[in-house]
């Protein structure tokens, strides 16, 4: 049995949920590029994954952007290396980084208003600064 891929301390995904397809890669490789399928297209079915909680799925879907298909599958391509195993590792690293970012729950921020004293301090600072700048200008401009 394949080992689980850790995302956080409590969340792991099964490697059977990941589908890899190998395609020919554009870019460096010379004549080898036309013969060897070294680029990797990794697919992860986010919508139907039993390993991830629903709230995390929503956050990951937002972070995935255009890499998420309409059917809820994340497609990640990796073709920066000439070597197929390195591209596989690169694609898996990209997926894990995306899932780790989605696992982070954003801090709830309570909207607050500036106090009257802070508004006064800000305006006081602005008037002091404008006075300094006024002194730097030509004396004829001060009238």
C-alpha positions as CSV (number, residue, x, y, z in Angstrom):
1,X,0.0,0.0,0.0
2,X,1.3,3.5,-0.9
3,X,2.1,5.9,1.9
4,X,-0.2,8.8,2.5
5,X,0.9,12.3,1.4
6,X,0.9,14.6,4.5
7,X,-0.7,18.1,4.1
8,X,-1.1,19.1,7.8
9,X,-0.7,17.2,11.0
10,X,-4.3,15.9,10.8
11,X,-4.9,15.9,7.0
12,X,-3.3,13.5,4.5
13,X,-4.3,12.5,1.0
14,X,-4.1,9.1,-0.6
15,X,-1.8,8.8,-3.6
16,X,-4.6,6.9,-5.4
17,X,-6.6,10.2,-5.5
18,X,-3.9,11.7,-7.8
19,X,-3.8,10.9,-11.5
20,X,-0.6,11.6,-13.5
21,X,-0.4,11.8,-17.3
22,X,2.9,12.2,-19.2
23,X,3.0,14.3,-22.3
24,X,5.8,15.6,-24.5
25,X,7.3,18.8,-23.2
26,X,8.2,21.9,-25.0
27,X,11.4,23.7,-24.1
28,X,15.0,22.5,-23.4
29,X,16.0,19.0,-24.5
30,X,17.2,19.1,-28.0
31,X,16.2,16.1,-30.2
32,X,15.3,14.3,-27.0
33,X,12.2,16.5,-26.5
34,X,10.5,14.9,-29.5
35,X,10.9,11.4,-28.3
36,X,10.4,11.4,-24.5
37,X,7.2,12.3,-22.6
38,X,8.9,14.1,-19.7
39,X,6.2,16.7,-18.9
40,X,3.7,15.8,-16.2
41,X,0.0,16.7,-16.0
42,X,-1.2,16.0,-12.4
43,X,-5.0,15.8,-11.8
44,X,-6.6,15.9,-8.3
45,X,-10.3,15.6,-7.9
46,X,-10.9,18.2,-5.3
47,X,-14.7,18.1,-5.4
48,X,-14.9,14.3,-4.6
49,X,-11.9,14.0,-2.3
50,X,-12.8,12.2,0.9
51,X,-9.6,13.3,2.6
52,X,-10.3,17.0,2.8
53,X,-13.0,18.9,4.8
54,X,-15.5,21.0,2.9
55,X,-14.3,24.3,4.3
56,X,-10.8,23.5,3.1
57,X,-12.1,22.5,-0.3
58,X,-13.7,25.9,-0.7
59,X,-10.5,27.7,0.2
60,X,-8.4,25.6,-2.1
61,X,-10.9,26.1,-5.0
62,X,-10.5,29.8,-4.6
63,X,-6.7,29.6,-4.5
64,X,-6.5,27.2,-7.5
65,X,-8.1,29.8,-9.8
66,X,-7.8,28.8,-13.5
67,X,-6.1,25.4,-12.5
68,X,-9.5,24.2,-11.3
69,X,-11.9,22.8,-14.0
70,X,-15.6,23.2,-13.9
71,X,-16.0,19.6,-12.7
72,X,-13.9,20.4,-9.6
73,X,-10.6,18.8,-10.7
74,X,-7.3,20.6,-10.1
75,X,-4.9,20.3,-13.1
76,X,-1.2,21.1,-12.4
77,X,1.4,20.9,-15.2
78,X,5.1,20.6,-14.6
79,X,7.7,20.7,-17.5
80,X,10.5,22.8,-16.1
81,X,13.0,19.8,-15.9
82,X,14.2,17.4,-18.6
83,X,13.8,14.5,-16.3
84,X,10.3,12.9,-15.8
85,X,10.8,12.0,-12.1
86,X,11.9,15.5,-11.3
87,X,8.8,16.9,-13.1
88,X,6.6,14.4,-11.1
89,X,8.1,15.6,-7.8
90,X,7.7,19.3,-8.9
91,X,4.0,18.8,-9.8
92,X,3.3,17.0,-6.5
93,X,5.1,19.8,-4.6
94,X,2.9,22.4,-6.3
95,X,-0.2,20.4,-5.3
96,X,0.9,20.0,-1.7
97,X,1.8,23.7,-1.5
98,X,-1.7,24.6,-2.8
99,X,-3.4,22.3,-0.3
100,X,-1.3,23.6,2.6
101,X,-2.2,27.2,1.7
102,X,-5.9,26.1,1.6
103,X,-5.6,24.4,5.0
104,X,-4.7,27.8,6.6
105,X,-7.8,29.3,8.1
106,X,-7.7,33.1,7.6
107,X,-7.9,35.1,10.8
108,X,-11.3,36.7,11.4
109,X,-10.9,40.5,11.4
110,X,-13.4,42.7,13.2
111,X,-13.8,46.0,11.3
112,X,-13.0,48.9,13.6
113,X,-13.2,52.7,13.2
114,X,-10.3,55.1,14.0
115,X,-10.9,56.9,17.3
116,X,-11.5,60.7,17.4
117,X,-8.1,61.2,19.1
118,X,-6.2,59.3,16.3
119,X,-8.0,61.4,13.6
120,X,-6.9,64.6,15.4
121,X,-3.3,63.3,15.7
122,X,-3.3,62.5,12.0
123,X,-4.6,65.9,11.0
124,X,-2.2,67.6,13.4
125,X,0.7,65.8,11.9
126,X,-0.4,66.8,8.4
127,X,-0.7,70.5,9.3
128,X,2.8,70.4,10.9
129,X,4.2,68.8,7.8
130,X,2.4,71.4,5.5
131,X,3.9,74.2,7.7
132,X,7.4,72.8,7.2
133,X,6.9,72.6,3.4
134,X,5.4,76.1,3.3
135,X,8.6,77.4,5.0
136,X,10.7,75.8,2.3
137,X,8.9,77.6,-0.6
138,X,9.8,81.1,-2.0
139,X,8.9,84.0,0.3
140,X,6.8,85.5,-2.5
141,X,4.6,82.5,-2.6
142,X,3.7,82.8,1.1
143,X,1.4,85.8,0.6
